[in-house]
C-alpha cells in the first residue's frame, strides 16, 4: 500500500487518510474518493491531500476483515458485516465461549496489519454479545497475510459458543443436628439463583445428615431422577478425598475425579462421576452470591462443556477472585462485553404508486412480487423484527407476504403522504431496539449485505447515529436511524421522508459506501420496471 500526499486532481480512486472539512460537510477518513469528491475538494480550496493507494497484492480492509472473521466463526457464532476494517463476531445464544487461545496468538503474530481480540476462553456470554473482533489496522492488508490467517483457520474453528442447555439439577445438603434450617434454605436459594440464570432448574432436593451412609442413599436417589449434575453442599467443608462427600460418591458406585481447584474463593471444590452423571461437592463459598470457582465449573457443565482435571488446573490463571470487589453477583450479572445493536427493519409498502398506474409493489420480478424482494433481504439480514407498513391495496400486499415472519402494520392515513407511513413504522418498533433501518418496498436490489453493512457502521458513541447507504458518494436508501431520532420523525408531516433530518444532523451522519447500485435503484414507472426486467433477463 502506498501512503502519502498527492495532488487532489490525481486523487480519484484513492482512500482519504484524514478527515477533511468543507463548507458543504465533512469528508471522513477512509472514504474512497470519486470524481465528484475530487471536484468538491478542489472547489473547497484543497491542493494536496494525504491518501492511501492500494497495490495489486493488497486486500481492502473490509474485505480482509470479513474473510478472516468468516474463517474464525464456528458453531453458535454470527459474523457481523465489516466496516472501517472491523468485523465483529457475536454469540447467537447465551452460553460459554470456546476459544483456541494458542491459534489466536498465532494469528496475531502473522502481520501487524491483522489483529484479533477475543473474550477469555470459557467466558460466559449472553445472546448477541460480542465474542471477538477482527480489526485490520491500516486501510488494507497484504494478500499473503490474509491467506496465511485463513490457512491457519482450516479445520476446527477458533471461536464457538456452547449454548446453555435446559438441565435438570439435583441439590443435596447435609446437616448436623444443630444446623439451622435457614442455612439449608440459603443453600437452595443460592443454587436456584445460579442455575436459573443459566436456563436450568433444580428439580430434586434432599436434606440429610452429614453421614456417609445417609448421603450415599441420597446420591443414589438423586441419580435415579435423571438429574445431571448432582450438587452436594456439605455441613462441613471437604478436607480430604476420604471425607464424607467423596466417600459417599464412591459408596454409591461412583468415583472422585478431582479434588481442589486453583481458584480462590472456591479451593475446596470436588468433582466426581456416577456413571455418566457429574457430582460436584461444593465449596462453602457457593452459598454466597459473589462469583467463585464453582461458577466457572457450573457454567461449563450447564453448557455441556466437559470439565476434567486439566480444565480445573487451567483455571488458576485468572483464578484469584478474592480481591475482585467489582464483579457483579450471579443473580443480576450481565455480560460486560459489547453487544450487537438491536435494529428493527421498517419496510414502507403503503404508497399509491401514482406514476406506475397500478400497485408497483405487487409487480412480478423474477417470479415474486417486488415488495417480497425487500422483505426477503431484511429477513436474511441481522435486523429484527421486520415491520411492513401497508396502506394502498393492503390486503393484496398482506397476501403477497403471507407466511413470512413479519409484523404487518396498517397505515389508514397513507393518502396523506410518506411521513404517515414512516411514523406508523417507527411507532411499531419495540422499545428494546436501539434503532431502525428504513427500507423502501420498491428498491429490488437492496440486499441483506446492504442492511448488515449499515448495522455494522452504526455506533452513536462514535458519532455514527444516522447511517446512509451510498453509491459513488451519492446518498440513497436504506437509512438506519438511532432511536434518539424517533421523536423527530414522529413530527414529520405530508409526503416527505426524513431527508431533512439528515441535513440537520450532518455531524453524526455516516455514509456507508456500497459496491453495487442497489441504494440508488427504485422502480417508479412502467418504463423503469420494463428496463429492470430486461436487465435481469
C-alpha positions in Angstrom: 0.0 0.0 0.0 1.3 3.4 -0.9 0.7 6.2 1.5 1.4 9.9 1.3 0.4 13.3 -0.2 -0.8 13.7 -3.7 -2.4 16.4 -5.7 -6.2 16.5 -5.3 -6.7 16.3 -9.0 -4.8 13.0 -9.0 -6.6 11.5 -6.0 -9.6 9.9 -7.7 -9.9 6.2 -6.6 -7.6 6.7 -3.6 -8.6 6.4 0.0 -8.7 9.6 2.1 -6.3 9.2 5.0 -7.5 12.0 7.2 -10.9 13.7 7.5 -11.4 17.0 5.8 -13.9 19.7 6.4 -15.6 21.7 3.7 -18.5 24.2 3.8 -20.8 21.5 2.5 -19.8 18.9 5.0 -17.1 16.6 6.2 -15.1 14.1 4.1 -14.3 11.3 6.6 -11.1 9.3 6.6 -11.4 6.0 4.8 -13.6 7.5 2.0 -12.9 6.1 -1.5 -12.7 9.3 -3.5 -14.9 9.7 -6.5 -14.7 12.2 -9.4 -17.4 14.3 -7.6 -15.4 14.2 -4.4 -12.3 15.4 -6.1 -14.2 18.3 -7.8 -15.7 19.2 -4.4 -12.3 19.2 -2.7 -10.8 21.4 -5.4 -13.7 23.8 -5.1 -13.1 23.9 -1.4 -9.5 25.1 -2.0 -7.6 21.9 -1.3 -4.5 21.4 -3.4 -2.8 18.4 -1.8 -4.2 15.7 0.5 -2.9 12.6 2.2 -4.2 9.3 0.7 -3.6 5.6 0.7 -3.5 3.8 -2.6 -3.8 0.0 -2.8 -1.4 -2.1 -4.7 -2.0 -5.3 -6.6 -1.3 -7.6 -3.6 -3.4 -5.6 -1.1 -6.8 -6.5 0.1 -9.2 -3.7 1.2 -9.6 -3.5 4.9 -13.3 -4.5 5.0 -12.8 -7.5 2.6 -9.8 -8.7 4.6 -11.6 -8.4 7.9 -14.7 -10.2 6.6 -12.6 -13.1 5.2 -10.7 -13.7 8.4 -13.9 -13.4 10.5 -15.7 -15.9 8.3 -12.9 -18.4 8.7 -12.8 -17.9 12.5 -16.5 -18.5 13.2 -17.7 -21.8 14.5 -20.9 -23.1 16.0 -23.0 -20.5 17.8 -21.2 -17.5 16.2 -22.7 -14.9 13.9 -20.3 -12.7 11.9 -21.3 -9.1 11.5 -20.6 -7.1 8.4 -17.3 -5.4 8.2 -17.0 -1.6 8.5 -13.8 0.6 8.8 -11.7 -2.6 8.7 -13.5 -4.2 11.7 -15.7 -7.3 11.7 -17.3 -8.3 14.9 -18.3 -11.8 15.9 -21.4 -12.3 18.2 -22.9 -15.1 20.2 -26.1 -16.4 18.7 -27.3 -17.6 22.2 -26.3 -17.4 25.8 -23.6 -19.9 26.6 -19.9 -20.4 27.1 -17.2 -19.1 24.7 -14.9 -21.8 23.4 -11.7 -20.2 22.1 -8.5 -21.7 20.9 -6.1 -19.3 22.6 -3.0 -20.7 21.0 -4.2 -20.1 17.5 -5.4 -16.6 18.4 -1.9 -15.8 19.4 -0.5 -17.2 16.2 -3.0 -15.2 14.1 -1.9 -12.0 15.8 1.8 -12.9 15.0 1.2 -13.2 11.3 1.4 -9.5 10.3 0.9 -6.2 12.2 -2.0 -5.3 9.9 -4.1 -8.2 11.2 -5.4 -8.2 14.7 -7.8 -10.4 16.6 -9.2 -9.7 20.1 -11.4 -12.2 21.9 -13.0 -12.7 25.3 -11.2 -15.1 27.7 -11.7 -18.8 26.9 -14.8 -20.2 28.6 -16.2 -16.8 29.3 -19.9 -16.7 30.0 -21.7 -14.8 27.2 -25.2 -13.6 26.6 -27.1 -13.7 23.3 -25.9 -11.1 20.8 -22.8 -10.4 23.0 -19.6 -9.7 21.1 -17.2 -12.6 21.5 -14.4 -11.3 19.2 -13.4 -8.6 16.8 -11.1 -8.7 13.8 -9.5 -5.3 13.0 -7.3 -4.5 10.1 -5.1 -1.7 11.3 -4.3 0.2 8.0 -6.6 0.6 5.0 -5.6 -2.7 3.6 -3.9 -6.0 4.5 -1.3 -7.9 2.4 -2.9 -10.8 0.5 -0.3 -13.1 1.9 -1.2 -12.2 5.5 -4.9 -12.8 4.9 -4.3 -16.1 3.1 -1.9 -17.2 6.0 -4.6 -16.5 8.5 -7.2 -18.4 6.5 -4.8 -21.4 6.2 -4.3 -21.3 9.9 -8.0 -21.4 10.5 -8.8 -24.5 8.5 -10.3 -27.4 10.3 -11.8 -26.9 13.8 -12.9 -23.3 14.2 -11.1 -21.0 16.6 -14.3 -19.5 18.0 -17.5 -21.2 19.0 -20.2 -20.8 21.7 -21.6 -23.8 23.5 -25.2 -22.7 24.4 -26.6 -23.3 27.8 -28.9 -26.4 27.9 -32.0 -26.7 29.9 -30.5 -29.0 32.6 -32.3 -30.8 35.4 -30.2 -30.2 38.5 -30.3 -32.1 41.9 -29.3 -30.5 45.2 -28.3 -32.4 48.3 -27.5 -30.6 51.6 -26.1 -32.4 54.6 -26.7 -31.2 58.1 -25.8 -31.7 61.7 -28.4 -31.8 64.5 -27.7 -28.2 65.4 -27.8 -27.0 61.7 -30.4 -24.2 61.4 -33.0 -24.7 58.6 -32.1 -21.2 57.4 -28.7 -22.4 56.4 -30.2 -25.1 54.2 -32.7 -22.6 52.8 -29.7 -20.4 51.9 -28.1 -23.3 50.1 -31.3 -23.7 48.0 -31.7 -20.0 47.2 -28.1 -19.6 46.2 -28.2 -22.6 43.8 -31.6 -21.6 42.4 -30.2 -18.1 41.5 -27.2 -19.5 39.7 -28.9 -22.4 37.9 -31.9 -20.4 36.8 -29.8 -17.6 35.5 -28.2 -20.1 33.1 -31.6 -21.5 31.9 -31.7 -24.7 34.0 -33.7 -25.6 37.2 -33.4 -27.6 40.4 -35.8 -30.5 40.1 -34.8 -32.5 43.1 -33.7 -31.5 46.6 -32.8 -33.6 49.6 -31.6 -32.7 53.1 -29.8 -35.5 55.0 -27.5 -36.0 57.9 -23.8 -35.4 57.5 -23.1 -39.1 57.4 -21.6 -41.3 54.6 -24.4 -43.8 54.7 -27.2 -41.3 54.6 -25.5 -39.3 51.9 -24.9 -42.4 49.8 -28.6 -43.2 49.7 -29.4 -39.6 48.8 -26.9 -39.6 45.9 -28.4 -42.8 44.6 -31.9 -41.4 44.8 -30.9 -38.2 43.1 -29.3 -40.2 40.3 -32.5 -42.2 39.7 -34.3 -38.9 38.9 -32.0 -38.4 35.8 -30.8 -35.1 37.2 -27.3 -34.0 36.0 -25.4 -32.5 37.6 -25.9 -33.5 41.2 -24.7 -30.8 43.6 -23.8 -31.6 47.2 -23.5 -29.0 49.9 -21.7 -30.3 53.0 -22.4 -29.2 56.5 -18.7 -29.2 56.9 -16.1 -28.4 54.3 -14.4 -31.3 52.4 -10.9 -31.7 53.7 -9.7 -35.0 52.1 -10.6 -37.5 49.4 -11.8 -39.8 52.2 -14.2 -37.3 53.7 -18.0 -37.8 53.9 -18.9 -36.4 50.5 -16.2 -38.1 48.4 -16.7 -41.3 50.4 -20.5 -41.3 49.7 -19.8 -40.8 45.9 -17.6 -43.9 45.9 -20.1 -45.9 48.1 -22.8 -45.0 45.6 -20.8 -46.6 42.8 -19.0 -43.6 41.5 -15.5 -42.2 41.6 -13.8 -39.0 42.6 -12.2 -37.5 39.5 -10.6 -34.4 41.1 -10.4 -32.6 44.4 -9.4 -29.0 44.9 -9.1 -26.2 42.4 -6.6 -23.3 42.0 -9.4 -20.6 42.3 -9.9 -18.5 45.4 -12.6 -18.5 46.6 -13.5 -22.0 45.6 -10.5 -24.1 46.5 -12.4 -26.9 48.2 -14.5 -28.0 45.2 -14.7 -31.7 44.4 -15.6 -33.4 41.1 -17.0 -36.9 40.8 -18.7 -39.2 38.4 -21.6 -41.6 39.0 -21.9 -43.4 35.7 -22.4 -40.5 33.2 -23.7 -38.1 35.8 -21.4 -35.4 37.2 -21.4 -35.0 41.0 -20.0 -31.8 42.5 -19.0 -31.4 46.1 -19.5 -27.7 46.6 -17.1 -25.3 48.4 -18.8 -23.2 51.2 -18.4 -20.1 49.1 -21.1 -21.4 46.8 -23.6 -20.1 49.3 -22.5 -16.6 48.5 -23.9 -14.7 45.6 -20.4 -13.5 44.8 -18.5 -15.1 41.9 -16.3 -18.0 42.9 -14.7 -21.1 41.4 -17.9 -23.0 41.4 -19.3 -20.6 38.8 -16.5 -21.5 36.4 -17.4 -25.2 36.7 -21.2 -24.8 36.7 -21.3 -22.6 33.6 -19.4 -25.3 31.6 -21.5 -28.2 33.0 -24.7 -26.5 32.0 -23.4 -25.8 28.5 -22.3 -29.4 28.1 -18.6 -28.5 28.1 -16.6 -31.2 29.7 -14.7 -30.3 32.9 -11.8 -32.6 33.9 -8.5 -32.4 35.9 -6.7 -30.5 33.2 -9.5 -28.0 32.9 -9.6 -27.3 36.6 -5.8 -26.9 36.6 -6.0 -24.3 33.8 -8.4 -22.2 35.9 -5.6 -20.9 38.1 -4.7 -18.2 35.6 -7.3 -15.6 36.4 -8.5 -17.6 39.3 -7.6 -15.1 42.1 -11.0 -13.7 42.8 -10.8 -12.7 46.4 -9.9 -9.0 45.8 -12.4 -8.5 42.9 -15.0 -6.3 44.5 -16.5 -5.0 41.3 -17.6 -8.3 39.9 -21.4 -8.3 39.9 -23.4 -11.0 41.6 -24.5 -14.1 39.6 -28.2 -13.4 40.1 -28.0 -10.0 38.4 -24.9 -10.4 36.4 -24.9 -9.1 32.8 -22.1 -9.6 30.4 -19.7 -6.7 30.3 -18.7 -7.1 26.7 -20.4 -5.1 23.9 -23.4 -6.4 22.2 -24.6 -6.3 18.6 -27.1 -3.4 18.3 -30.7 -4.4 18.2 -32.0 -2.9 14.9 -35.5 -3.3 13.5 -36.3 -3.1 9.8 -39.2 -0.9 8.7 -40.3 -1.5 5.1 -42.6 1.2 3.6 -45.1 -0.5 1.4 -48.2 1.7 1.6 -47.9 4.1 -1.3 -50.3 4.8 -4.1 -47.8 4.1 -7.0 -49.4 7.1 -8.8 -46.7 7.2 -11.5 -46.9 3.4 -12.1 -50.7 3.3 -12.7 -51.1 0.2 -10.5 -49.6 -1.0 -7.3 -45.9 -1.5 -8.3 -45.1 -3.5 -5.2 -47.3 -6.3 -6.5 -45.5 -6.4 -9.9 -43.8 -9.6 -10.7 -40.0 -9.6 -10.7 -38.2 -13.0 -11.2 -41.3 -14.8 -10.1 -42.0 -12.9 -6.9 -43.8 -9.5 -6.1 -41.5 -6.5 -5.9 -42.2 -6.0 -2.2 -41.2 -9.6 -1.4 -37.6 -8.8 -2.5 -37.3 -6.1 0.2 -38.8 -8.4 2.8 -36.6 -11.3 1.8 -33.5 -9.2 2.0 -34.5 -8.0 5.5 -35.2 -11.5 6.7 -31.7 -12.6 5.6 -30.1 -9.7 7.5 -29.3 -9.2 11.2 -32.3 -6.8 11.5 -35.2 -7.9 13.8 -38.1 -7.6 13.9 -39.2 -6.9 10.3 -42.1 -4.4 10.2 -44.0 -3.9 6.9 -46.2 -0.8 6.7 -49.2 -1.2 4.3 -51.9 1.1 3.0 -52.9 1.0 -0.6 -54.3 -2.4 -1.6 -53.2 -3.6 1.8 -55.0 -7.0 1.6 -53.1 -7.9 -1.6 -49.8 -6.9 -0.1 -50.6 -8.9 3.0 -51.3 -11.9 0.8 -48.1 -11.4 -1.1 -46.2 -11.7 2.2 -48.4 -14.5 3.7 -46.5 -16.9 5.9 -43.4 -14.8 6.4 -42.3 -13.9 9.9 -43.0 -10.2 9.7 -45.1 -7.7 11.6 -47.8 -6.1 9.4 -48.8 -2.5 10.3 -51.8 -0.9 8.5 -51.5 2.8 7.8 -55.0 4.1 7.4 -53.7 7.6 6.7 -51.4 6.5 3.8 -53.1 9.0 1.4 -51.7 11.9 3.5 -48.2 11.0 2.3 -44.9 9.2 3.0 -44.5 10.7 6.5 -47.5 8.9 7.8 -46.2 5.5 6.8 -42.8 6.3 8.3 -44.4 7.3 11.6 -46.5 4.2 11.6 -43.5 2.0 11.2 -41.4 3.8 13.8 -44.3 3.6 16.3 -44.2 -0.2 15.8 -40.5 -0.6 16.7 -40.1 -2.4 20.0 -38.9 -0.3 23.0 -35.7 -2.5 23.3 -34.5 -1.7 19.8 -31.6 0.7 19.5 -32.7 1.9 16.1 -34.4 1.1 12.9 -33.3 0.7 9.3 -35.9 2.2 6.9 -36.3 0.5 3.5 -38.5 1.4 0.6 -40.5 -1.5 -0.9 -39.7 -0.6 -4.5 -35.9 -1.0 -4.3 -35.3 -4.5 -5.6 -31.5 -4.6 -5.4 -31.1 -3.7 -1.7 -29.6 -6.9 -0.2 -29.1 -8.3 3.2 -25.5 -7.3 2.9 -26.5 -3.7 2.4 -28.6 -3.8 5.6 -25.9 -5.6 7.6 -23.2 -3.0 6.4 -25.4 -0.2 7.8 -25.8 -2.1 11.1 -22.1 -2.7 11.3 -21.5 1.1 10.8 -24.0 2.1 13.5 -22.2 3.4 16.6 -23.7 6.5 18.3 -20.7 6.7 20.6 -18.5 7.3 17.5 -20.9 9.8 16.0 -22.5 7.3 13.7 -26.1 7.7 14.7 -27.6 8.0 11.1 -26.2 5.6 8.6 -26.9 6.2 4.9 -26.3 3.8 2.1 -24.4 5.4 -0.7 -23.0 4.5 -4.2 -20.1 6.5 -5.6 -20.7 9.1 -2.9 -24.3 9.6 -3.8 -26.8 9.1 -0.9 -29.6 6.7 -1.4 -31.6 4.2 0.7 -31.9 2.4 3.1 -31.1 4.7 6.1 -30.6 3.5 9.6 -31.8 5.8 12.4 -30.8 5.8 16.0 -33.8 5.7 18.4 -32.9 9.2 19.5 -34.4 10.5 16.3 -37.7 8.7 16.6 -39.4 11.8 18.3 -38.2 14.0 15.4 -39.5 11.5 12.9 -42.9 11.5 14.6 -43.2 15.3 13.9 -42.9 14.9 10.1 -45.9 15.8 8.0 -47.0 15.4 4.4 -45.5 13.5 1.6 -41.9 13.7 2.8 -39.4 11.3 4.4 -36.8 12.2 6.9 -34.2 13.5 4.5 -34.3 16.9 6.2 -33.2 15.4 9.5 -30.1 14.0 7.8 -29.1 17.5 6.7 -29.8 19.0 10.1 -27.5 16.4 11.8 -24.6 16.2 9.4 -22.1 15.8 12.2 -23.4 12.3 13.2 -24.2 11.1 9.7 -22.2 8.1 8.4 -22.2 7.4 4.7 -21.7 3.7 4.0 -20.5 3.1 0.5 -21.9 0.0 -1.2 -20.4 -2.0 -4.0 -23.5 -2.0 -6.2 -26.2 0.3 -7.4 -28.9 -1.1 -5.1 -29.1 2.0 -2.9 -29.9 4.2 -5.9 -32.3 2.0 -7.9 -36.0 2.3 -7.3 -38.9 1.4 -9.6 -41.4 4.2 -10.1 -42.7 3.9 -13.7 -43.7 1.2 -16.2 -40.6 2.1 -18.2 -38.3 1.6 -15.2 -40.0 -1.7 -14.4 -39.6 -2.9 -18.0 -35.9 -1.8 -18.1 -35.3 -3.6 -14.8 -36.9 -6.8 -16.1 -34.8 -6.7 -19.3 -31.6 -6.2 -17.2 -32.5 -9.2 -15.0 -33.2 -11.5 -18.0 
